[in-house]
Amino acid sequence: MTNDYREAGYILPDGRMLDFSGKKEGGQFGYRSYDHRDIWQVTGEGGTDGMHEFMRVTGSIRFGGHVGSIVMDLMYPPTPEQLQTILRASRGIEGFLLDVFDPATGSVLFSKGLDFPRIMDIQALMVKAFRNVPAERSEI
């Protein structure tokens, strides 16, 4: 686990972030060294399919905090704890990209980016993203 959003690979439903920095293997602090697909080391299933399966089964959010921006992939609306983590990490960023995937097919249902977003812009985007997603696809 990490408290540094720049090191995170996923946000779990309870709001905790999985550490993908590789610090224990010599990676840098404050930087994500592992690819999101490296979740296969936990699940045993590799590639994009393994990554999507992990997200689908656990309700986790694929998360990337890069210099000045955040990129996220979701399959379900964020839990209140996930949303708190997202909003904390989003303070003062220059860019925000959100993709929502269909848990059944892995296809993109919604994709939108924001430049210099305010916290209220990010909250509104989350509402908009899941407004048009059928209920059976937006609940764990």
Order of alpha helices (4+ residues) and beta strands (2+ residues): beta-beta-alpha-alpha-beta-beta-alpha-beta-beta-alpha
